[in-house]
């Protein structure tokens, strides 16, 4: 096959400077151990925005972004077993690890120094085809459309890991700061587990969605939940919200920061923000076990996935809308 049209990050910078180019890209051939998929849907994640705008350092010049990929296997590399032509699979952010370092050996492959990432170190799904190591692809639950499945592959998985990192006790009170693609899925997991969820976000439309999904309250991002929180997750990449969320925690509460990028934190006061064994935790990528566990949960609990569709040739507009908080739920590219 010859070249096809896809998106590349050519000049990282603010979306107003047009950092992406829609140009001819090669149709990839699967390396040994990889499969090639024909892209059926690709979610638009805030991490894609960080790659495009240069918040994350360039790891592959001209990279094709996109790491929430639903596709159909149409070519197999040498040595692939367990997958066949026509299988529907998912491609997520974590693309590969060394599988031999001390982190991988102890089950923390998300911390592997040699890890590789779809749409950052390797080309992703803002194109008609993408490749992935078969061992890092995912079987997908039935009962969802391609567009609904796409956000599950990063927004869903990362939200799930962030919820685990927040150590929310059974029946606990959870604060969710920011309410985009990841938060609206993590909220449903927490609710299904019996939690009370309070959402704090600057978007009135997102507050409406939160209440419709079952949140007990929804207020402005810098506001205060109506009761002390046992745990909180910060999805908005806004460092000034860290002390706000910490101060809202009850004694022994945990704040997990879900994003890969966060603006600078203001100074914290020990007695005011951290005393009484409050904890601040980061979330780094995910393990494949996280992915399998979350997708298993999605198979057993029908999640409401609120998507906003865009054609592939309007990926730059989708990212600009995401940057401007004009997307309620998750944006999805449909080639």
Buried (B, 14 or more C-beta within 10 A) or exposed (E): EEEEEBBBBBEBEEBEEEBBBBEEBBBBEBEEBBBBBBBBBBBBBBBBBBBBBBBBEEEBEEBBBBBBBBBBBBBBBEEBEEBEEEBBBBBBBBBBBBEEBEBBEEEBBBBBEEBBBBBBBBBBBBBBBBBBBBEBBBBBBEEBEBBBBBBBBBBBBBBBBBBBBBBBEEEBBBBBBBBBBBBBBBBBBBBEBEBBBBBBBBBEBBBEBBEEBBBBBBBEBEBBBEBEBBBBBBBBBBBBBBBBBBBBBBEEBBBBBBBBEBBEBEEEEEEEBBEEEBBBBEBEBBBBEBBEBBBEBBBEEEBEBBBBEBEBEBBBBBBBBBBEBBBBBBBBBBB
